[in-house]
Amino acid sequence: MLQDQKVVIIGGSSGIGLETAKQAIALGAEVIIASRSKDKLQSAQEHLGPRAKAFQLDTTDESQVQSFFEKVGRFDHLVVSAAETSGGSFLQTDTAQARHLFENKFWGQYYAAKYGAAQISPNGSITLFSGVVAYKAMIGSSALGAVNAAVSNLGQTLALELAPIRVNIVSPGIIDTPSRSKMPEDARSSFYTTIAGKLPVKRVGTAEDVAQSVLYLIQNGFVTGTVLHVEGGHLLT
Ligand SMILES: NC(=O)c1ccc[n+]([C@@H]2O[C@H](COP(=O)([O-])OP(=O)(O)OC[C@H]3O[C@@H](n4cnc5c(N)ncnc54)[C@H](OP(=O)(O)O)[C@@H]3O)[C@@H](O)[C@H]2O)c1
């Protein structure tokens, strides 16, 4: 249970972060969600109810991240699911797009861990987000794979440096969330069908699948430095 625990979820206005907020609240936690878009935050807060507070934050801005944690004060668990991802052929993708992935997903999580750590209780935890393309090379994911691998390595090193705060990493497989809302519906649904056909579990993942894993990492005081793969057997294919 998470009674009297405060959980900060950066990226909590959508997808896996929003579902993690919902499940944490159901376990008794107070939740703070943060992301860039006022509209997404407002609708997430309406969905989550009075045990959730929302803050506007862009994790690519180091000084914003620092002042966010000063405002939040002491808390117990940090989850950083914030990310904007993209892919494309290595030779045809602008270097700027690859750099943007690092700015957003790597440096965003780095700043959050750096400035969040000072406010986290010694029994608390940090959960960072990697992803399957760090562990299974896929065409079109050169930069994203590198970002995810960097996040996993950062998290494991922080599990040593920030101890006794526990630091773990979730590595989702292909999960049906709003992260692919810009893809045309036909293309998205045929992508999901193809992936599902290849996986031992014969389906893509849901935000609920991954949120359950985050809640496990938050609550199990004997788990730190772990990369938890939640991918329906994708690495076996
Ligand atoms: N879905 C998948 O198939 C999949 C696969 C592998 C790994 N993952 C990883 O799982 C994590 C969660 O993904 P998801 O599918 O839940 O994505 P999502 O539904 O798109 O949610 C991403 C969240 O991050 C926020 N965000 C993005 N950039 C931000 C920034 N610079 N500062 C603050 N907030 C920011 C977004 O809100 P705003 O737009 O309001 O900022 C949104 O709340 C990510 O790390 C993703 O890479 C997902």
The ligand as a Gaussian input file, in Angstrom:
#p B3LYP/6-31G(d) Opt

LIG

0 1
 N        4.412000       3.346000     -25.843000
 C        5.411000       2.546000     -26.212000
 O        5.280000       1.685000     -27.124000
 C        6.752000       2.646000     -25.518000
 C        7.767000       1.730000     -25.900000
 C        9.000000       1.797000     -25.284000
 C        9.251000       2.783000     -24.326000
 N        8.241000       3.665000     -23.990000
 C        8.561000       4.695000     -23.016000
 O        7.600000       4.728000     -21.979000
 C        7.511000       6.083000     -21.472000
 C        6.071000       6.531000     -21.458000
 O        5.560000       6.510000     -22.792000
 P        4.011000       6.604000     -23.146000
 O        3.771000       5.617000     -24.206000
 O        3.204000       6.600000     -21.887000
 O        3.988000       8.064000     -23.844000
 P        2.866000       9.216000     -23.897000
 O        1.492000       8.633000     -23.746000
 O        3.175000       9.987000     -25.132000
 O        3.191000      10.100000     -22.620000
 C        4.365000      10.856000     -22.553000
 C        4.216000      11.938000     -21.505000
 O        5.421000      12.684000     -21.430000
 C        5.102000      14.074000     -21.396000
 N        6.274000      14.786000     -21.919000
 C        6.893000      14.637000     -23.133000
 N        7.949000      15.447000     -23.224000
 C        8.015000      16.130000     -22.039000
 C        8.885000      17.117000     -21.519000
 N        9.924000      17.587000     -22.234000
 N        8.665000      17.603000     -20.280000
 C        7.628000      17.148000     -19.543000
 N        6.765000      16.200000     -19.959000
 C        6.960000      15.712000     -21.212000
 C        3.816000      14.197000     -22.237000
 O        2.998000      15.302000     -21.919000
 P        3.150000      16.782000     -22.584000
 O        3.023000      16.608000     -24.052000
 O        2.060000      17.536000     -21.911000
 O        4.508000      17.274000     -22.179000
 C        3.093000      12.919000     -21.760000
 O        2.447000      13.158000     -20.518000
 C        8.433000       6.914000     -22.385000
 O        9.706000       7.006000     -21.820000
 C        8.498000       6.077000     -23.649000
 O        9.648000       6.343000     -24.440000
 C        7.003000       3.617000     -24.566000

